[in-house]
Amino acid sequence: MKKLHLGLPKGSLQEATIDMMKKAGYGVHVSARSYYPTIDDNEISVRLIRPQDMSRYVEKGIIDTGLTGADWVKEAGSDVRVVVNLVYAKQQLTKVRWVLAVPENSSIRSINDLQGKRIATELVNVTRQYLAERGVIADIEFSHGATEAKAPDLVDAIVELTETGSSLKANKLRIIETVMESATQLIANHHAWKDEWKRTKIENLAMLFEGAIIAREKVGLKMNVPNGALPEVLKRLPALRKPTISTLSEGAGYAIETVLDETVARIIIPELKRAGAEGIIEYPLNKVVL
């Protein structure tokens, strides 16, 4: 049987990724201390890999496709196919940032003040390139962890990943600049992409993953509308495309169904009710494939 070898990110993105795959229709189970999750698709084999290493294994063809951050692909300089960008992170549906930060009381105010200074980061190559493009030469050292605790006693500044910035503030650090934004990417080996069977399988994953992420911020809405109220209801009803309108039996009116942002639904449901809509039902979605 043909197999597609898929790498999933181990660590902070692991739980969010498995949840996203569940919404996409894939049941993934991770046993304690195992790097080989099970998946309810006999044509896919799964392995957990650190995001920092993922693109190198994909580039070499050890695995066919994997999920990792754009930051780690750039850091490794890997030659891989980017199939789709998937904007989700550990805490929320957003891009993450690598930021240059210094202690709150530091005299460093701009990137130019870092000339000859010491900087700790996991993202060494990207940071070095970022500084070089701005004419700044600094001593950049690799940080094995606890980067936020190294300034100011061990280094002058850090380049660290942040999603909300709250951890930096808690450690009394001040952001100077954003070095890069990053999102999760589904990447593929070039040879695997040329294989028709594997490419179709990878494209299917990309479509379903993207649909699962889009659906996390949306809900379905359906309702009945009396004949005379239809124009007024439609005025208030946004839709992903256009709402589906069906005629009720015996000329009793219309059934309307649509997809919209969850934050919008809570605002317009009372408006729809006042405009004449009846039996309004809001329901969650697993996938929205555009």
C-alpha positions as CSV (number, residue, x, y, z in Angstrom):
1,M,0.0,0.0,0.0
2,K,1.2,3.5,-0.8
3,K,2.0,5.7,2.1
4,L,2.4,9.4,2.6
5,H,4.8,10.2,5.4
6,L,3.6,13.2,7.4
7,G,5.5,15.1,10.1
8,L,3.6,16.9,12.9
9,P,5.2,19.5,15.1
10,K,6.2,18.3,18.5
11,G,6.0,20.8,21.3
12,S,3.9,24.0,21.7
13,L,2.1,23.5,18.4
14,Q,1.3,19.8,18.9
15,E,-2.0,20.2,20.7
16,A,-3.3,22.9,18.3
17,T,-2.3,20.9,15.3
18,I,-4.0,17.7,16.5
19,D,-7.1,19.7,17.2
20,M,-7.0,21.2,13.8
21,M,-6.6,17.8,12.2
22,K,-9.6,16.5,14.2
23,K,-11.7,19.3,12.7
24,A,-10.4,18.4,9.3
25,G,-11.7,14.9,9.8
26,Y,-8.5,13.0,10.9
27,G,-8.4,11.2,14.2
28,V,-4.8,11.4,15.6
29,H,-3.8,9.7,18.9
30,V,-0.5,10.3,20.6
31,S,0.7,7.8,23.2
32,A,2.8,9.0,26.0
33,R,6.6,9.1,25.1
34,S,5.9,8.0,21.6
35,Y,7.0,9.8,18.5
36,Y,4.7,7.8,16.2
37,P,1.0,8.9,16.6
38,T,-1.7,6.7,15.1
39,I,-4.1,8.2,12.5
40,D,-7.3,6.8,11.1
41,D,-6.0,6.9,7.5
42,N,-4.2,3.8,6.3
43,E,-2.5,5.8,3.6
44,I,-0.7,8.1,6.0
45,S,2.0,7.4,8.5
46,V,2.7,10.1,11.1
47,R,5.8,11.1,13.1
48,L,6.3,13.9,15.6
49,I,9.3,16.1,14.8
50,R,10.5,19.2,16.4
51,P,9.5,22.2,14.2
52,Q,13.1,23.4,14.1
53,D,14.1,20.2,12.3
54,M,11.0,19.6,10.1
55,S,12.1,21.4,6.9
56,R,15.4,19.6,6.8
57,Y,13.8,16.2,6.9
58,V,11.3,17.2,4.3
59,E,14.0,18.7,2.0
60,K,15.9,15.4,2.3
61,G,12.8,13.3,1.5
62,I,12.9,11.4,4.8
63,I,9.3,12.6,5.2
64,D,7.1,13.7,2.3
65,T,5.3,16.6,3.9
66,G,5.1,18.3,7.3
67,L,3.7,21.2,9.3
68,T,6.2,23.7,10.7
69,G,6.7,27.5,11.0
70,A,7.8,29.7,8.2
71,D,10.4,30.9,10.6
72,W,12.1,27.5,10.9
73,V,12.1,27.0,7.2
74,K,13.8,30.3,6.7
75,E,16.3,29.6,9.6
76,A,17.3,26.3,8.1
77,G,17.4,27.7,4.5
78,S,15.5,24.6,3.3
79,D,14.5,24.1,-0.3
80,V,11.0,22.8,0.1
81,R,7.6,23.4,-1.5
82,V,5.3,25.6,0.5
83,V,1.8,24.1,-0.1
84,V,-0.3,26.4,2.1
85,N,0.0,28.9,4.9
86,L,-2.1,28.0,7.9
87,V,-2.6,30.8,10.3
88,Y,-2.9,29.2,13.7
89,A,-0.8,29.2,16.8
90,K,-0.6,27.8,20.3
91,Q,-3.2,30.2,21.8
92,Q,-5.1,31.8,19.0
93,L,-5.7,32.1,15.2
94,T,-2.9,34.6,14.5
95,K,0.6,34.9,13.1
96,V,3.4,34.9,15.7
97,R,6.3,37.3,15.8
98,W,10.0,37.1,16.4
99,V,10.8,40.4,18.2
100,L,14.0,42.1,19.2
101,A,13.6,43.0,22.9
102,V,15.7,44.6,25.6
103,P,15.2,45.2,29.4
104,E,12.8,48.0,30.2
105,N,15.5,50.2,31.7
106,S,18.0,49.5,28.9
107,S,19.6,52.5,27.1
108,I,19.1,50.7,23.8
109,R,16.3,52.4,21.9
110,S,16.8,51.3,18.3
111,I,18.4,48.6,16.2
112,N,21.4,50.9,15.6
113,D,22.2,50.8,19.3
114,L,22.9,47.1,19.0
115,Q,26.3,47.6,17.2
116,G,28.8,45.3,19.0
117,K,26.2,44.1,21.6
118,R,25.4,40.6,22.6
119,I,22.1,39.0,21.5
120,A,20.7,35.6,22.5
121,T,18.1,33.8,20.3
122,E,17.1,30.4,18.8
123,L,16.7,32.1,15.4
124,V,20.4,32.8,14.9
125,N,20.6,32.9,11.1
126,V,17.5,35.0,10.5
127,T,18.6,37.4,13.2
128,R,22.1,37.7,11.7
129,Q,20.7,38.4,8.3
130,Y,18.2,40.9,9.6
131,L,21.0,42.9,11.4
132,A,23.4,42.7,8.4
133,E,20.8,44.1,6.1
134,R,20.7,47.2,8.4
135,G,24.4,47.5,8.8
136,V,24.6,46.2,12.3
137,I,27.2,43.8,13.5
138,A,26.5,42.1,16.8
139,D,27.6,39.0,18.8
140,I,24.7,36.6,18.2
141,E,24.6,33.5,20.3
142,F,22.3,30.5,20.2
143,S,20.0,30.2,23.1
144,H,18.9,26.7,24.2
145,G,16.0,28.0,26.1
146,A,14.9,30.4,28.9
147,T,15.9,33.2,26.5
148,E,13.9,35.9,28.3
149,A,15.8,35.4,31.5
150,K,19.2,36.1,29.9
151,A,18.8,39.9,29.6
152,P,20.4,42.0,31.1
153,D,22.9,39.9,33.1
154,L,24.1,37.6,30.2
155,V,23.2,39.5,27.1
156,D,22.2,43.0,26.0
157,A,19.1,41.9,24.0
158,I,17.2,38.9,22.8
159,V,15.2,37.9,19.8
160,E,12.3,35.8,21.0
161,L,9.1,34.4,19.7
162,T,5.9,36.0,21.0
163,E,2.2,35.5,20.3
164,T,0.7,38.1,22.7
165,G,3.7,39.8,24.2
166,S,2.5,39.1,27.7
167,S,5.5,36.9,28.7
168,L,7.9,39.6,27.6
169,K,6.1,42.2,29.7
170,A,6.1,39.8,32.6
171,N,9.9,39.6,32.3
172,K,10.2,43.4,32.1
173,L,11.3,43.4,28.5
174,R,10.6,46.1,26.0
175,I,10.1,45.3,22.2
176,I,12.2,47.4,19.8
177,E,11.4,45.9,16.5
178,T,9.8,42.9,14.8
179,V,12.4,40.7,13.1
180,M,9.8,38.6,11.2
181,E,6.3,37.3,11.3
182,S,5.6,33.6,11.0
183,A,2.7,31.3,10.3
184,T,2.4,27.5,10.2
185,Q,3.1,26.1,6.8
186,L,2.3,22.8,5.2
187,I,5.5,22.1,3.3
188,A,6.4,19.2,0.9
189,N,9.4,17.6,-0.6
190,H,9.9,18.5,-4.3
191,H,10.1,14.8,-5.4
192,A,7.0,13.9,-3.4
193,W,5.2,16.8,-5.0
194,K,6.0,15.5,-8.5
195,D,4.5,12.1,-7.5
196,E,0.9,12.3,-8.7
197,W,-0.6,10.1,-5.9
198,K,1.4,11.9,-3.1
199,R,0.6,15.3,-4.5
200,T,-3.1,14.6,-4.6
201,K,-2.9,13.4,-1.0
202,I,-1.0,16.4,0.1
203,E,-3.4,18.8,-1.7
204,N,-6.3,17.0,0.0
205,L,-4.6,17.6,3.4
206,A,-4.1,21.3,2.6
207,M,-7.7,21.8,1.5
208,L,-9.1,20.2,4.6
209,F,-6.6,21.8,7.0
210,E,-7.4,25.2,5.6
211,G,-11.1,24.5,5.8
212,A,-10.8,23.5,9.4
213,I,-9.0,26.8,10.3
214,I,-11.5,29.0,8.4
215,A,-14.3,27.2,10.2
216,R,-13.0,28.0,13.7
217,E,-14.1,31.6,13.4
218,K,-17.4,30.9,11.7
219,V,-20.8,29.5,12.4
220,G,-23.7,28.3,10.4
221,L,-27.1,30.1,10.8
222,K,-30.5,28.9,9.6
223,M,-34.0,30.3,10.1
224,N,-37.5,30.4,8.8
225,V,-38.8,33.7,7.4
226,P,-42.4,34.6,6.6
227,N,-43.1,35.8,3.0
228,G,-43.5,39.4,3.8
229,A,-40.3,39.6,6.0
230,L,-37.8,38.2,3.4
231,P,-36.5,41.5,2.0
232,E,-36.0,43.0,5.5
233,V,-34.2,39.9,6.7
234,L,-31.9,39.7,3.7
235,K,-30.8,43.3,4.2
236,R,-29.4,42.4,7.6
237,L,-27.9,39.1,6.7
238,P,-24.2,38.9,5.6
239,A,-23.0,35.7,4.0
240,L,-19.8,34.0,3.0
241,R,-21.1,34.0,-0.6
242,K,-24.9,34.4,-0.7
243,P,-27.5,32.8,1.6
244,T,-29.3,29.6,0.5
245,I,-33.0,30.3,0.2
246,S,-35.5,27.5,0.0
247,T,-39.3,27.7,-0.2
248,L,-41.3,26.2,2.7
249,S,-44.2,23.8,2.0
250,E,-47.7,25.2,1.5
251,G,-46.3,28.7,0.8
252,A,-45.5,29.2,4.5
253,G,-42.4,31.3,3.7
254,Y,-38.7,30.6,3.3
255,A,-35.9,28.7,4.9
256,I,-32.6,30.5,4.9
257,E,-29.2,29.1,5.6
258,T,-25.8,30.9,5.6
259,V,-22.3,30.9,7.0
260,L,-20.9,34.0,8.8
261,D,-18.3,35.1,11.4
262,E,-19.2,34.0,14.9
263,T,-18.7,37.5,16.2
264,V,-21.2,38.9,13.7
265,A,-23.8,36.2,14.6
266,R,-24.3,37.5,18.2
267,I,-25.0,41.0,16.9
268,I,-27.4,40.2,14.1
269,I,-29.5,37.4,15.6
270,P,-31.6,39.9,17.6
271,E,-31.9,42.1,14.5
272,L,-33.0,39.1,12.4
273,K,-35.6,38.2,15.1
274,R,-37.0,41.8,15.0
275,A,-37.1,41.7,11.2
276,G,-39.4,38.7,11.3
277,A,-37.1,35.6,11.3
278,E,-38.3,32.6,13.3
279,G,-36.7,29.4,14.6
280,I,-33.2,30.8,14.3
281,I,-30.5,28.2,14.9
282,E,-26.8,28.8,15.2
283,Y,-24.5,25.7,14.9
284,P,-20.7,25.2,14.9
285,L,-18.7,24.1,11.8
286,N,-15.9,21.7,11.3
287,K,-14.7,22.8,7.9
288,V,-15.5,25.6,5.5
289,V,-13.9,24.9,2.1
290,L,-14.0,28.0,-0.1
